[in-house]
Structure formats: C-alpha cells, structure tokens
C-alpha cells in the first residue's frame, strides 16, 4: 500500500534505537524526509547513516535532549514545519512508589507528559494551517493495564493520554490526527533494564525473568521495532485520516480484556 506521505517532513524523537528507530525507518521507507532526535550523538549518527543506506531517504540527525527547552528548540530548528510528529522519551525507572521523591515525579511528568504536549503545542497550528498533520505518541501498555512497579510511568503517561483525548477531537476536522501507540513487550533497552530490576527483586537471573515474560505473551515472542514502525507509519498515512484520539495496543495479545 502506498501511504501517500512521500515528501512529508517527519520529526521522530528517541530515534537512535528501539521503537523510535523502528518508526523512523518505516517513515523513511515511505519517502518521508526524516529528522531524528536522540541524546547520544554517536549512536544517532550511526542510525542516520544506516537508515539513509537502507531507504535512500533524506535523514537529518539532531543530538539533543528532547525533554529540555534547549533540546526542543534544536529539534524544531532542524525541522520547523513537521507534517508528522512522533513523540517518544525514555520511560522513568521502575520501583516502589513509596521511595519516589517529588523530584522523581516531576521528572517523569516532565519527560513523558509535558514534553509531548510542548512539542504538540509548537507544531499543531502549522499542521492545521497546511491541512495535514499526523501526531503519534509512543506511550506504554501500562496506560491500559497499569504495572505496579512502573508507578511513575503509569501516572505520567496516563496524564498525556487524557490530554490527547480532548485535543484530538478538536484537530481532526483540519485533517490533523493525534493517536497513541501503546507498546507491550519489545526486547528494547527499556525492557532489559526493567527485567534487571525484576530479576534483582525476585532473586532470579535476568535470563530466567526474560523467559518468564516471553512465556506470558500469547504470541510466544517479543515484538520487533520493525512491526511497531509499520503500525506507526500507517497511522501517519493519508488513509488514516479518520482515526484520531485512539490508543493502539501492540502487545502480542497479552492484555486480557475485551475493551
């Protein structure tokens, strides 16, 4: 299927690896001009080179902390009029909520709620004026089924979800959609660190916990960044213009509910 987004400008956050990289690669393959943002310059430049080589797309790399004002200024200077915005920031650490300080909560909310909102605020009016915009926020399956040890993430990402639910209904009449992707178990650095935490808490090896997690997934395996990226690309397509304000689980069937 031709997603009809060739030539569109896409700004992808947290794009040097994992799910962000998967999204950037899929958008580049569709012919988008992609601006990648991530903190680690070396990994980011390597990713940019690999996406260029694989897709032939125009790829710009911006080494910046997207959770800071300066980082967002740098990203938007490189891609001042994005048609597509993929928000993504590393999730906060796991732990017992009793041990989290006020500063821990503020940092989590700043990275996983305020940062996406600031990026949306900076770009949505331009999208409305151009009569095309696709915003996809990478959140977490914990929004749908909270995970006890991910209290910081549960709270911050749920706040973003509530904000998006209201705004998405106001922008869709202008052909600007806003949706959330809720990843389940993907073997990324984020899941690896959470697995290390769980292994320590339960007195197991990381490999034992990894096998336990994988066995609990009805699909019988972890998801891949490529699968995630393809769903993201579809939500950014012309064909997806009637989809807004939605939360898409991509979890291999692990969520047990009907709704």
Buried (B, 14 or more C-beta within 10 A) or exposed (E): EEBEBEEBBBBBBBBBBBBBBBBBBBBBBBBBBBBBBBBEEEBBBBBBEEBBEEBEBBBBBBBBBBBBEEBBEBBBEBBEEBBBBBBBBBBBBBBEBEEBEEEBBEBBBBBBBBBBBBBBEBBBBBBBEEEBBBBBBBBBBBBBBBEEBBBBBBBBBBBBBEBBBEBBEBBBEBBBBBBBBBBBBBBBEBBEBBBBBBBEEEEBEBEBBBEBBBEEBEEEEBBBBEBBBBBBBBBBBEBBEEBBBBBBBBBBEBBEEEE
